[in-house]
């Protein structure tokens, strides 16, 4: 599924749906980009029930992802994925705009 050139992988959609299932009705996952982190910008993931009029909404199965318009600019062409490996499990943003990222993958620079 692609909106604003941001995609959500099957793995991420399944994990988001599992998380939202344990939240109150109407819960959605918000993905945003904020200043900070060890590389300049960082990804933020929040569960919330309120959506702004100008949010981009990605829906896949029982998963709903919200992205504010400013963050979409930083995330253009990205894939929201979920990885589960030996060092742990986490959402991962595969961002073609990032010139570098930190070792844990939660912050990046342009």
Backbone atoms as SQL, in Angstrom:
CREATE TABLE atoms (id INTEGER PRIMARY KEY, chain TEXT, resi INTEGER, resn TEXT, atom TEXT, x REAL, y REAL, z REAL);
INSERT INTO atoms VALUES
  (1, 'A', 1, 'UNK', 'N', 0.846, -1.161, 0.000),
  (2, 'A', 1, 'UNK', 'CA', 0.000, 0.000, 0.000),
  (3, 'A', 1, 'UNK', 'C', 0.896, 1.229, 0.000),
  (4, 'A', 2, 'UNK', 'N', 0.605, 2.213, -0.868),
  (5, 'A', 2, 'UNK', 'CA', 1.427, 3.414, -0.973),
  (6, 'A', 2, 'UNK', 'C', 0.541, 4.654, -0.984),
  (7, 'A', 3, 'UNK', 'N', 0.860, 5.602, -0.131),
  (8, 'A', 3, 'UNK', 'CA', 0.240, 6.923, -0.159),
  (9, 'A', 3, 'UNK', 'C', 1.358, 7.903, 0.127),
  (10, 'A', 4, 'UNK', 'N', 1.483, 8.970, -0.703),
  (11, 'A', 4, 'UNK', 'CA', 2.560, 9.915, -0.480),
  (12, 'A', 4, 'UNK', 'C', 3.910, 9.228, -0.604),
  (13, 'A', 5, 'UNK', 'N', 3.960, 8.156, -1.412),
  (14, 'A', 5, 'UNK', 'CA', 5.179, 7.388, -1.614),
  (15, 'A', 5, 'UNK', 'C', 5.715, 6.740, -0.346),
  (16, 'A', 6, 'UNK', 'N', 4.888, 6.554, 0.667),
  (17, 'A', 6, 'UNK', 'CA', 5.264, 5.829, 1.876),
  (18, 'A', 6, 'UNK', 'C', 4.510, 4.506, 1.852),
  (19, 'A', 7, 'UNK', 'N', 5.209, 3.403, 2.094),
  (20, 'A', 7, 'UNK', 'CA', 4.572, 2.097, 2.079),
  (21, 'A', 7, 'UNK', 'C', 4.676, 1.445, 3.453),
  (22, 'A', 8, 'UNK', 'N', 3.779, 0.520, 3.691),
  (23, 'A', 8, 'UNK', 'CA', 3.774, -0.278, 4.919),
  (24, 'A', 8, 'UNK', 'C', 3.906, -1.736, 4.490),
  (25, 'A', 9, 'UNK', 'N', 4.938, -2.409, 4.990),
  (26, 'A', 9, 'UNK', 'CA', 5.148, -3.812, 4.632),
  (27, 'A', 9, 'UNK', 'C', 4.081, -4.690, 5.275),
  (28, 'A', 10, 'UNK', 'N', 3.946, -5.903, 4.759),
  (29, 'A', 10, 'UNK', 'CA', 3.012, -6.865, 5.354),
  (30, 'A', 10, 'UNK', 'C', 3.353, -7.132, 6.811),
  (31, 'A', 11, 'UNK', 'N', 4.658, -7.310, 7.103),
  (32, 'A', 11, 'UNK', 'CA', 5.082, -7.583, 8.490),
  (33, 'A', 11, 'UNK', 'C', 4.695, -6.441, 9.418),
  (34, 'A', 12, 'UNK', 'N', 4.926, -5.210, 8.963),
  (35, 'A', 12, 'UNK', 'CA', 4.592, -4.049, 9.792),
  (36, 'A', 12, 'UNK', 'C', 3.086, -3.954, 9.998),
  (37, 'A', 13, 'UNK', 'N', 2.312, -4.175, 8.943),
  (38, 'A', 13, 'UNK', 'CA', 0.854, -4.095, 9.060),
  (39, 'A', 13, 'UNK', 'C', 0.332, -5.109, 10.073),
  (40, 'A', 14, 'UNK', 'N', 0.871, -6.321, 10.040),
  (41, 'A', 14, 'UNK', 'CA', 0.439, -7.349, 11.000),
  (42, 'A', 14, 'UNK', 'C', 0.792, -6.962, 12.426),
  (43, 'A', 15, 'UNK', 'N', 1.993, -6.421, 12.639),
  (44, 'A', 15, 'UNK', 'CA', 2.408, -6.024, 13.989),
  (45, 'A', 15, 'UNK', 'C', 1.593, -4.830, 14.469),
  (46, 'A', 16, 'UNK', 'N', 1.354, -3.859, 13.606),
  (47, 'A', 16, 'UNK', 'CA', 0.537, -2.692, 13.972),
  (48, 'A', 16, 'UNK', 'C', -0.858, -3.151, 14.367),
  (49, 'A', 17, 'UNK', 'N', -1.457, -4.024, 13.574),
  (50, 'A', 17, 'UNK', 'CA', -2.797, -4.530, 13.882),
  (51, 'A', 17, 'UNK', 'C', -2.812, -5.234, 15.233),
  (52, 'A', 18, 'UNK', 'N', -1.771, -6.012, 15.535),
  (53, 'A', 18, 'UNK', 'CA', -1.700, -6.703, 16.831),
  (54, 'A', 18, 'UNK', 'C', -1.596, -5.713, 17.982),
  (55, 'A', 19, 'UNK', 'N', -0.813, -4.657, 17.806),
  (56, 'A', 19, 'UNK', 'CA', -0.678, -3.628, 18.847),
  (57, 'A', 19, 'UNK', 'C', -1.996, -2.893, 19.045),
  (58, 'A', 20, 'UNK', 'N', -2.627, -2.497, 17.947),
  (59, 'A', 20, 'UNK', 'CA', -3.866, -1.715, 18.029),
  (60, 'A', 20, 'UNK', 'C', -5.020, -2.538, 18.583),
  (61, 'A', 21, 'UNK', 'N', -4.961, -3.843, 18.427),
  (62, 'A', 21, 'UNK', 'CA', -6.005, -4.724, 18.949),
  (63, 'A', 21, 'UNK', 'C', -6.105, -4.620, 20.474),
  (64, 'A', 22, 'UNK', 'N', -4.990, -4.311, 21.123),
  (65, 'A', 22, 'UNK', 'CA', -4.954, -4.196, 22.584),
  (66, 'A', 22, 'UNK', 'C', -5.219, -2.773, 23.074),
  (67, 'A', 23, 'UNK', 'N', -5.524, -1.871, 22.159),
  (68, 'A', 23, 'UNK', 'CA', -5.791, -0.475, 22.494),
  (69, 'A', 23, 'UNK', 'C', -7.300, -0.201, 22.406),
  (70, 'A', 24, 'UNK', 'N', -7.741, 0.929, 22.959),
  (71, 'A', 24, 'UNK', 'CA', -9.162, 1.284, 22.843),
  (72, 'A', 24, 'UNK', 'C', -9.585, 1.414, 21.374),
  (73, 'A', 25, 'UNK', 'N', -10.867, 1.228, 21.130),
  (74, 'A', 25, 'UNK', 'CA', -11.407, 1.322, 19.769),
  (75, 'A', 25, 'UNK', 'C', -11.013, 2.646, 19.133),
  (76, 'A', 26, 'UNK', 'N', -10.663, 2.606, 17.857),
  (77, 'A', 26, 'UNK', 'CA', -10.297, 3.814, 17.120),
  (78, 'A', 26, 'UNK', 'C', -8.830, 4.172, 17.208),
  (79, 'A', 27, 'UNK', 'N', -8.019, 3.350, 17.859),
  (80, 'A', 27, 'UNK', 'CA', -6.594, 3.645, 17.998),
  (81, 'A', 27, 'UNK', 'C', -5.888, 3.485, 16.657),
  (82, 'A', 28, 'UNK', 'N', -4.895, 4.350, 16.411),
  (83, 'A', 28, 'UNK', 'CA', -4.093, 4.333, 15.190),
  (84, 'A', 28, 'UNK', 'C', -2.631, 4.541, 15.577),
  (85, 'A', 29, 'UNK', 'N', -1.721, 4.138, 14.705),
  (86, 'A', 29, 'UNK', 'CA', -0.300, 4.356, 14.940),
  (87, 'A', 29, 'UNK', 'C', 0.131, 5.612, 14.211),
  (88, 'A', 30, 'UNK', 'N', 0.718, 6.554, 14.941),
  (89, 'A', 30, 'UNK', 'CA', 1.259, 7.765, 14.312),
  (90, 'A', 30, 'UNK', 'C', 2.765, 7.595, 14.170),
  (91, 'A', 31, 'UNK', 'N', 3.253, 7.808, 12.946),
  (92, 'A', 31, 'UNK', 'CA', 4.682, 7.808, 12.669),
  (93, 'A', 31, 'UNK', 'C', 5.056, 9.239, 12.327),
  (94, 'A', 32, 'UNK', 'N', 6.071, 9.770, 13.006),
  (95, 'A', 32, 'UNK', 'CA', 6.483, 11.146, 12.744),
  (96, 'A', 32, 'UNK', 'C', 7.999, 11.259, 12.787),
  (97, 'A', 33, 'UNK', 'N', 8.493, 12.375, 12.291),
  (98, 'A', 33, 'UNK', 'CA', 9.915, 12.686, 12.303),
  (99, 'A', 33, 'UNK', 'C', 10.096, 13.932, 13.150),
  (100, 'A', 34, 'UNK', 'N', 11.050, 13.878, 14.074),
  (101, 'A', 34, 'UNK', 'CA', 11.336, 15.008, 14.955),
  (102, 'A', 34, 'UNK', 'C', 12.823, 15.311, 14.925),
  (103, 'A', 35, 'UNK', 'N', 13.168, 16.541, 15.262),
  (104, 'A', 35, 'UNK', 'CA', 14.569, 16.890, 15.417),
  (105, 'A', 35, 'UNK', 'C', 15.119, 16.196, 16.647),
  (106, 'A', 36, 'UNK', 'N', 16.380, 15.810, 16.598),
  (107, 'A', 36, 'UNK', 'CA', 17.009, 15.158, 17.743),
  (108, 'A', 36, 'UNK', 'C', 17.621, 13.845, 17.347),
  (109, 'A', 37, 'UNK', 'N', 17.928, 13.027, 18.320),
  (110, 'A', 37, 'UNK', 'CA', 18.594, 11.764, 18.045),
  (111, 'A', 37, 'UNK', 'C', 20.064, 12.000, 17.786),
  (112, 'A', 38, 'UNK', 'N', 20.817, 10.961, 17.715),
  (113, 'A', 38, 'UNK', 'CA', 22.267, 11.106, 17.557),
  (114, 'A', 38, 'UNK', 'C', 22.670, 11.484, 16.134),
  (115, 'A', 39, 'UNK', 'N', 21.752, 11.411, 15.179),
  (116, 'A', 39, 'UNK', 'CA', 22.092, 11.743, 13.791),
  (117, 'A', 39, 'UNK', 'C', 21.369, 12.983, 13.262),
  (118, 'A', 40, 'UNK', 'N', 20.574, 13.657, 14.071),
  (119, 'A', 40, 'UNK', 'CA', 19.920, 14.891, 13.636),
  (120, 'A', 40, 'UNK', 'C', 18.408, 14.837, 13.613),
  (121, 'A', 41, 'UNK', 'N', 17.828, 13.748, 13.116),
  (122, 'A', 41, 'UNK', 'CA', 16.382, 13.543, 13.113),
  (123, 'A', 41, 'UNK', 'C', 16.107, 12.175, 13.706),
  (124, 'A', 42, 'UNK', 'N', 14.917, 12.011, 14.265),
  (125, 'A', 42, 'UNK', 'CA', 14.560, 10.703, 14.803),
  (126, 'A', 42, 'UNK', 'C', 13.118, 10.367, 14.470),
  (127, 'A', 43, 'UNK', 'N', 12.863, 9.074, 14.360),
  (128, 'A', 43, 'UNK', 'CA', 11.512, 8.579, 14.104),
  (129, 'A', 43, 'UNK', 'C', 10.801, 8.437, 15.442),
  (130, 'A', 44, 'UNK', 'N', 9.527, 8.733, 15.432),
  (131, 'A', 44, 'UNK', 'CA', 8.723, 8.601, 16.642),
  (132, 'A', 44, 'UNK', 'C', 7.473, 7.795, 16.294),
  (133, 'A', 45, 'UNK', 'N', 7.114, 6.876, 17.168),
  (134, 'A', 45, 'UNK', 'CA', 5.937, 6.031, 16.991),
  (135, 'A', 45, 'UNK', 'C', 5.042, 6.220, 18.204),
  (136, 'A', 46, 'UNK', 'N', 3.785, 6.585, 17.980),
  (137, 'A', 46, 'UNK', 'CA', 2.830, 6.794, 19.058),
  (138, 'A', 46, 'UNK', 'C', 1.493, 6.155, 18.687),
  (139, 'A', 47, 'UNK', 'N', 0.802, 5.652, 19.686),
  (140, 'A', 47, 'UNK', 'CA', -0.570, 5.186, 19.484),
  (141, 'A', 47, 'UNK', 'C', -1.482, 6.322, 19.914),
  (142, 'A', 48, 'UNK', 'N', -2.407, 6.685, 19.040),
  (143, 'A', 48, 'UNK', 'CA', -3.360, 7.743, 19.389),
  (144, 'A', 48, 'UNK', 'C', -4.697, 7.513, 18.716),
  (145, 'A', 49, 'UNK', 'N', -5.688, 8.226, 19.190),
  (146, 'A', 49, 'UNK', 'CA', -7.045, 8.062, 18.648),
  (147, 'A', 49, 'UNK', 'C', -7.506, 9.262, 17.858),
  (148, 'A', 50, 'UNK', 'N', -6.765, 10.366, 17.894),
  (149, 'A', 50, 'UNK', 'CA', -7.171, 11.571, 17.177),
  (150, 'A', 50, 'UNK', 'C', -6.358, 11.733, 15.908),
  (151, 'A', 51, 'UNK', 'N', -7.050, 12.099, 14.873),
  (152, 'A', 51, 'UNK', 'CA', -6.402, 12.302, 13.583),
  (153, 'A', 51, 'UNK', 'C', -6.671, 13.731, 13.131),
  (154, 'A', 52, 'UNK', 'N', -5.647, 14.382, 12.571),
  (155, 'A', 52, 'UNK', 'CA', -5.785, 15.738, 12.047),
  (156, 'A', 52, 'UNK', 'C', -6.313, 15.678, 10.619),
  (157, 'A', 53, 'UNK', 'N', -6.968, 16.740, 10.204),
  (158, 'A', 53, 'UNK', 'CA', -7.533, 16.787, 8.853),
  (159, 'A', 53, 'UNK', 'C', -6.493, 16.599, 7.768),
  (160, 'A', 54, 'UNK', 'N', -5.269, 17.105, 8.001),
  (161, 'A', 54, 'UNK', 'CA', -4.244, 17.044, 6.962),
  (162, 'A', 54, 'UNK', 'C', -3.298, 15.843, 7.090),
  (163, 'A', 55, 'UNK', 'N', -3.605, 14.910, 8.000),
  (164, 'A', 55, 'UNK', 'CA', -2.799, 13.693, 8.116),
  (165, 'A', 55, 'UNK', 'C', -2.952, 12.828, 6.876),
  (166, 'A', 56, 'UNK', 'N', -1.870, 12.191, 6.470),
  (167, 'A', 56, 'UNK', 'CA', -1.976, 11.119, 5.492),
  (168, 'A', 56, 'UNK', 'C', -2.347, 9.868, 6.261),
  (169, 'A', 57, 'UNK', 'N', -3.251, 9.098, 5.732),
  (170, 'A', 57, 'UNK', 'CA', -3.729, 7.895, 6.404),
  (171, 'A', 57, 'UNK', 'C', -3.405, 6.692, 5.527),
  (172, 'A', 58, 'UNK', 'N', -2.646, 5.749, 6.094),
  (173, 'A', 58, 'UNK', 'CA', -2.333, 4.496, 5.418),
  (174, 'A', 58, 'UNK', 'C', -3.120, 3.407, 6.120),
  (175, 'A', 59, 'UNK', 'N', -3.893, 2.658, 5.366),
  (176, 'A', 59, 'UNK', 'CA', -4.675, 1.569, 5.952),
  (177, 'A', 59, 'UNK', 'C', -4.343, 0.272, 5.239),
  (178, 'A', 60, 'UNK', 'N', -4.110, -0.745, 6.037),
  (179, 'A', 60, 'UNK', 'CA', -3.831, -2.076, 5.488),
  (180, 'A', 60, 'UNK', 'C', -4.381, -3.090, 6.474),
  (181, 'A', 61, 'UNK', 'N', -5.366, -3.835, 6.056),
  (182, 'A', 61, 'UNK', 'CA', -6.005, -4.779, 6.967),
  (183, 'A', 61, 'UNK', 'C', -6.577, -4.037, 8.164),
  (184, 'A', 62, 'UNK', 'N', -6.207, -4.459, 9.356),
  (185, 'A', 62, 'UNK', 'CA', -6.664, -3.804, 10.583),
  (186, 'A', 62, 'UNK', 'C', -5.659, -2.793, 11.105),
  (187, 'A', 63, 'UNK', 'N', -4.706, -2.403, 10.276),
  (188, 'A', 63, 'UNK', 'CA', -3.671, -1.446, 10.680),
  (189, 'A', 63, 'UNK', 'C', -3.949, -0.089, 10.048),
  (190, 'A', 64, 'UNK', 'N', -3.902, 0.952, 10.876),
  (191, 'A', 64, 'UNK', 'CA', -4.047, 2.320, 10.389),
  (192, 'A', 64, 'UNK', 'C', -2.845, 3.125, 10.864),
  (193, 'A', 65, 'UNK', 'N', -2.164, 3.785, 9.913),
  (194, 'A', 65, 'UNK', 'CA', -0.991, 4.596, 10.217),
  (195, 'A', 65, 'UNK', 'C', -1.282, 6.033, 9.822),
  (196, 'A', 66, 'UNK', 'N', -0.965, 6.961, 10.713),
  (197, 'A', 66, 'UNK', 'CA', -1.116, 8.392, 10.457),
  (198, 'A', 66, 'UNK', 'C', 0.269, 9.012, 10.301),
  (199, 'A', 67, 'UNK', 'N', 0.401, 9.919, 9.332),
  (200, 'A', 67, 'UNK', 'CA', 1.650, 10.656, 9.148),
  (201, 'A', 67, 'UNK', 'C', 1.295, 12.111, 8.881),
  (202, 'A', 68, 'UNK', 'N', 1.858, 13.019, 9.670),
  (203, 'A', 68, 'UNK', 'CA', 1.582, 14.443, 9.473),
  (204, 'A', 68, 'UNK', 'C', 2.294, 14.932, 8.213),
  (205, 'A', 69, 'UNK', 'N', 1.808, 16.022, 7.609),
  (206, 'A', 69, 'UNK', 'CA', 2.347, 16.491, 6.327),
  (207, 'A', 69, 'UNK', 'C', 3.838, 16.835, 6.363),
  (208, 'A', 70, 'UNK', 'N', 4.337, 17.377, 7.453),
  (209, 'A', 70, 'UNK', 'CA', 5.762, 17.722, 7.529),
  (210, 'A', 70, 'UNK', 'C', 6.603, 16.449, 7.533),
  (211, 'A', 71, 'UNK', 'N', 6.185, 15.459, 8.298),
  (212, 'A', 71, 'UNK', 'CA', 6.932, 14.195, 8.354),
  (213, 'A', 71, 'UNK', 'C', 6.924, 13.470, 7.021),
  (214, 'A', 72, 'UNK', 'N', 5.834, 13.598, 6.257),
  (215, 'A', 72, 'UNK', 'CA', 5.758, 12.944, 4.947),
  (216, 'A', 72, 'UNK', 'C', 6.909, 13.408, 4.059),
  (217, 'A', 73, 'UNK', 'N', 7.268, 14.674, 4.162),
  (218, 'A', 73, 'UNK', 'CA', 8.388, 15.187, 3.372),
  (219, 'A', 73, 'UNK', 'C', 9.691, 14.474, 3.674),
  (220, 'A', 74, 'UNK', 'N', 9.918, 14.134, 4.928),
  (221, 'A', 74, 'UNK', 'CA', 11.120, 13.411, 5.329),
  (222, 'A', 74, 'UNK', 'C', 11.026, 11.920, 5.012),
  (223, 'A', 75, 'UNK', 'N', 9.807, 11.404, 4.915),
  (224, 'A', 75, 'UNK', 'CA', 9.583, 9.968, 4.720),
  (225, 'A', 75, 'UNK', 'C', 9.283, 9.580, 3.277),
  (226, 'A', 76, 'UNK', 'N', 9.259, 10.541, 2.355),
  (227, 'A', 76, 'UNK', 'CA', 8.901, 10.255, 0.963),
  (228, 'A', 76, 'UNK', 'C', 9.734, 9.105, 0.409),
  (229, 'A', 77, 'UNK', 'N', 9.057, 8.110, -0.149),
  (230, 'A', 77, 'UNK', 'CA', 9.725, 6.958, -0.727),
  (231, 'A', 77, 'UNK', 'C', 10.122, 5.888, 0.274),
  (232, 'A', 78, 'UNK', 'N', 9.777, 6.080, 1.543),
  (233, 'A', 78, 'UNK', 'CA', 10.178, 5.147, 2.601),
  (234, 'A', 78, 'UNK', 'C', 9.229, 3.965, 2.732),
  (235, 'A', 79, 'UNK', 'N', 9.741, 2.913, 3.342),
  (236, 'A', 79, 'UNK', 'CA', 8.932, 1.760, 3.703),
  (237, 'A', 79, 'UNK', 'C', 8.970, 1.602, 5.216),
  (238, 'A', 80, 'UNK', 'N', 7.796, 1.477, 5.814),
  (239, 'A', 80, 'UNK', 'CA', 7.691, 1.160, 7.234),
  (240, 'A', 80, 'UNK', 'C', 7.665, -0.354, 7.324),
  (241, 'A', 81, 'UNK', 'N', 8.637, -0.922, 8.021),
  (242, 'A', 81, 'UNK', 'CA', 8.766, -2.370, 8.110),
  (243, 'A', 81, 'UNK', 'C', 8.853, -2.766, 9.585),
  (244, 'A', 82, 'UNK', 'N', 8.766, -4.049, 9.846),
  (245, 'A', 82, 'UNK', 'CA', 8.954, -4.582, 11.192),
  (246, 'A', 82, 'UNK', 'C', 9.944, -5.726, 11.096),
  (247, 'A', 83, 'UNK', 'N', 11.006, -5.651, 11.898),
  (248, 'A', 83, 'UNK', 'CA', 12.025, -6.700, 11.880),
  (249, 'A', 83, 'UNK', 'C', 12.054, -7.399, 13.229),
  (250, 'A', 84, 'UNK', 'N', 12.288, -8.696, 13.172),
  (251, 'A', 84, 'UNK', 'CA', 12.385, -9.512, 14.372),
  (252, 'A', 84, 'UNK', 'C', 13.612, -10.393, 14.187),
  (253, 'A', 85, 'UNK', 'N', 14.725, -10.008, 14.832),
  (254, 'A', 85, 'UNK', 'CA', 15.953, -10.773, 14.662),
  (255, 'A', 85, 'UNK', 'C', 16.607, -11.051, 16.010),
  (256, 'A', 86, 'UNK', 'N', 17.817, -11.547, 15.997),
  (257, 'A', 86, 'UNK', 'CA', 18.490, -11.967, 17.219),
  (258, 'A', 86, 'UNK', 'C', 18.690, -10.849, 18.238),
  (259, 'A', 87, 'UNK', 'N', 18.867, -9.618, 17.774),
  (260, 'A', 87, 'UNK', 'CA', 19.104, -8.523, 18.712),
  (261, 'A', 87, 'UNK', 'C', 17.821, -7.839, 19.166),
  (262, 'A', 88, 'UNK', 'N', 16.686, -8.298, 18.684),
  (263, 'A', 88, 'UNK', 'CA', 15.413, -7.737, 19.121),
  (264, 'A', 88, 'UNK', 'C', 14.462, -7.501, 17.974),
  (265, 'A', 89, 'UNK', 'N', 13.298, -6.989, 18.317),
  (266, 'A', 89, 'UNK', 'CA', 12.297, -6.686, 17.303),
  (267, 'A', 89, 'UNK', 'C', 11.916, -5.220, 17.402),
  (268, 'A', 90, 'UNK', 'N', 11.655, -4.612, 16.250),
  (269, 'A', 90, 'UNK', 'CA', 11.329, -3.187, 16.221),
  (270, 'A', 90, 'UNK', 'C', 10.796, -2.798, 14.852),
  (271, 'A', 91, 'UNK', 'N', 10.085, -1.678, 14.830),
  (272, 'A', 91, 'UNK', 'CA', 9.725, -1.093, 13.547),
  (273, 'A', 91, 'UNK', 'C', 10.986, -0.484, 12.958),
  (274, 'A', 92, 'UNK', 'N', 11.118, -0.573, 11.649),
  (275, 'A', 92, 'UNK', 'CA', 12.275, -0.030, 10.953),
  (276, 'A', 92, 'UNK', 'C', 11.780, 0.778, 9.767),
  (277, 'A', 93, 'UNK', 'N', 12.331, 1.955, 9.597),
  (278, 'A', 93, 'UNK', 'CA', 11.997, 2.793, 8.444),
  (279, 'A', 93, 'UNK', 'C', 13.131, 2.666, 7.439),
  (280, 'A', 94, 'UNK', 'N', 12.817, 2.136, 6.275),
  (281, 'A', 94, 'UNK', 'CA', 13.790, 2.060, 5.180),
  (282, 'A', 94, 'UNK', 'C', 13.622, 3.342, 4.377),
  (283, 'A', 95, 'UNK', 'N', 14.467, 4.341, 4.686),
  (284, 'A', 95, 'UNK', 'CA', 14.307, 5.688, 4.158),
  (285, 'A', 95, 'UNK', 'C', 15.402, 5.995, 3.131),
  (286, 'A', 96, 'UNK', 'N', 15.038, 6.118, 1.842),
  (287, 'A', 96, 'UNK', 'CA', 16.040, 6.408, 0.814),
  (288, 'A', 96, 'UNK', 'C', 16.605, 7.824, 0.910),
  (289, 'A', 97, 'UNK', 'N', 15.965, 8.697, 1.678),
  (290, 'A', 97, 'UNK', 'CA', 16.430, 10.078, 1.822),
  (291, 'A', 97, 'UNK', 'C', 17.531, 10.221, 2.865),
  (292, 'A', 98, 'UNK', 'N', 17.670, 9.238, 3.739),
  (293, 'A', 98, 'UNK', 'CA', 18.656, 9.311, 4.823),
  (294, 'A', 98, 'UNK', 'C', 20.055, 9.093, 4.263),
  (295, 'A', 99, 'UNK', 'N', 20.945, 10.047, 4.547),
  (296, 'A', 99, 'UNK', 'CA', 22.336, 9.916, 4.104),
  (297, 'A', 99, 'UNK', 'C', 23.143, 9.089, 5.092),
  (298, 'A', 100, 'UNK', 'N', 22.733, 9.120, 6.347),
  (299, 'A', 100, 'UNK', 'CA', 23.369, 8.285, 7.379),
  (300, 'A', 100, 'UNK', 'C', 22.360, 8.041, 8.476),
  (301, 'A', 101, 'UNK', 'N', 22.620, 7.016, 9.269),
  (302, 'A', 101, 'UNK', 'CA', 21.732, 6.721, 10.396),
  (303, 'A', 101, 'UNK', 'C', 22.574, 6.194, 11.540),
  (304, 'A', 102, 'UNK', 'N', 21.990, 6.191, 12.721),
  (305, 'A', 102, 'UNK', 'CA', 22.695, 5.681, 13.888),
  (306, 'A', 102, 'UNK', 'C', 22.664, 4.155, 13.874),
  (307, 'A', 103, 'UNK', 'N', 23.409, 3.547, 14.745),
  (308, 'A', 103, 'UNK', 'CA', 23.497, 2.097, 14.784),
  (309, 'A', 103, 'UNK', 'C', 22.173, 1.418, 15.085),
  (310, 'A', 104, 'UNK', 'N', 21.322, 2.055, 15.896),
  (311, 'A', 104, 'UNK', 'CA', 20.049, 1.414, 16.243),
  (312, 'A', 104, 'UNK', 'C', 18.966, 1.675, 15.208),
  (313, 'A', 105, 'UNK', 'N', 19.195, 2.618, 14.280),
  (314, 'A', 105, 'UNK', 'CA', 18.246, 2.855, 13.204),
  (315, 'A', 105, 'UNK', 'C', 17.095, 3.771, 13.542),
  (316, 'A', 106, 'UNK', 'N', 17.119, 4.393, 14.732),
  (317, 'A', 106, 'UNK', 'CA', 15.996, 5.267, 15.083),
  (318, 'A', 106, 'UNK', 'C', 16.257, 6.732, 14.770),
  (319, 'A', 107, 'UNK', 'N', 17.493, 7.087, 14.407),
  (320, 'A', 107, 'UNK', 'CA', 17.748, 8.461, 14.007),
  (321, 'A', 107, 'UNK', 'C', 18.536, 8.471, 12.705),
  (322, 'A', 108, 'UNK', 'N', 18.465, 9.609, 11.993),
  (323, 'A', 108, 'UNK', 'CA', 19.071, 9.705, 10.680),
  (324, 'A', 108, 'UNK', 'C', 19.408, 11.141, 10.355),
  (325, 'A', 109, 'UNK', 'N', 20.213, 11.344, 9.317),
  (326, 'A', 109, 'UNK', 'CA', 20.507, 12.683, 8.826),
  (327, 'A', 109, 'UNK', 'C', 20.217, 12.723, 7.337),
  (328, 'A', 110, 'UNK', 'N', 19.967, 13.927, 6.842),
  (329, 'A', 110, 'UNK', 'CA', 19.676, 14.119, 5.399),
  (330, 'A', 110, 'UNK', 'C', 20.842, 14.764, 4.717);
